Amino acid sequence: MLELEHGFRVVDVHVRLPASDASEFVGGRPISPDRLEREMHQAGITRSVVFPPARAATSYVAPNNGVARHSVDRPFVAVARINGTQGPETSVTGRLRNAVSSREEYHTTPEDIEKYAYDDRFHGFVLDPGVDDYPDENVLTALEDGDLPVLVRGGVDAPPDQLATTLLERSFPVIVAHFGGHPLERSLMADMIDLLETYDDCYLETSFVRYRDLLERALLEHPDRVLFGSGAPACHPDVAVMEILTLDVPEDKLWRTFSKNACRVVDALAPDGNR
């Protein structure tokens, strides 16, 4: 166990949890909440941020409640998945689409955000802009009022410049998944690291980042802004932990990444377990 061998208390900010009682097949293997809990424990991970899978044009109320239910009596910290009505405004067509878009029944509302923010089962939010689009102004305002962290999937369909104009300028903490470069877009990851100089409430998490030089650069330049994420169950947590442990960085920076940084951003990950 890493806690015994290295003195690390490892917390994980990126774990997808099946929202139903049935096992979810990932990479050909069934993953139930019980099995996922066992695998995280065997990898030395003591606490995990969990959320349901992203699905387009679907209400997340039931999946969020399912994840919250499966987190009870497990070392899981549930965050609520949200969606929006706004696409990226990178063209005249995009701006026009946003101007005429309207909220459907399955879209997250400001009232939903308020309920989640004051529901002690949830400790933040998660958003996949490539599937869910971006929240509108009213929802963003509600997110600012709630002041809980938002974990956002970054990548080719949600690059750093778009995240900067839509989310990073807001007053809530934003954790950008995959260093903002999924899938394996080195230049986007480098741009996202650069943005840490500008946005004090921006953090990066490490799941599916396979470039040692970028991981080491971020840890050395911004040791307080990098959070460990395994990407489980798509990536086995053992593999994700070893990728970070074998980096050529001082042990104190590994400790920050594995434990301290996440506990500062997500209060429920702290040893006392509650915010």
Secondary structure, 3 states (H helix, E strand, C coil): CHHHHCCCCEEEEEEECCCCCCCEEECCEEECHHHHHHHHHHCCEEEEEEECCCCCCCCCHHHHHHHHHHHCCCCEEECEECCCCECCCCCHHHHHHHHHCCCCCCCCCHHHHHHHHCCCCCCCEEECHHHHCECCHHHHHHHHHHCCCEEEEEECCECHHHHHHHHHCCCCCEEEEEEEEECCCHHHHHHHHHHCCCCCCEEEECCCCCCHHHHHHHHHHCCCCEECCCCECCCCHHHHHHHHHCCCCCHHHHHHHHHHHHHHHCHHHCCCCCC
